[in-house]
């Protein structure tokens, strides 16, 4: 087995762990900087790190080998990511990380809804119950009572 051939669950848990660290590091990092400038610096770091990973692992793909449709949706995804980051960093600048991050994770609920609506995915009753629990949990954690 290759080192990167682990299950999607492992990668998803690693993603969640790094996302949690992102919130903590970002909250500390934006104390004395404009949130948009902070997002810009973060983006440069991501570009450099990912470029190094692609080159080091031999995964770089010629740009001409990628279809126009793929480019379209990757550009749309990039724009959505950028908008998400700008909003997230502004929220972190104004609010507590422990409350901002759970509301940001309402994206889990929206992905489930959008996946069903736009991608034809199907969720079972227990899956929908989980979606409802995630939504309720996010709102309860974010609630400042």
Beta strands, then each sheet from edge to edge (+ up, - down):
end
